[in-house]
Amino acid sequence: TTENIEQAIERAGTKAGNKGYDCAMGAIEMVNLIDQF
């Protein structure tokens, strides 16, 4: 959760990187791992 537009912009892909992308990739990795078992 962001409290202002600056935090939202930073979270979307500046210094911190794109956290939504990171989260999605983690979810895909988990699905692929579960499919192996």
Summary of the structure (lengths in Angstrom):
residues: 37
radius of gyration: 13.6
end to end distance: 34.4
largest distance: 42.7
contacts: 64
relative contact order: 0.11
helix: 65%
strand: 0%
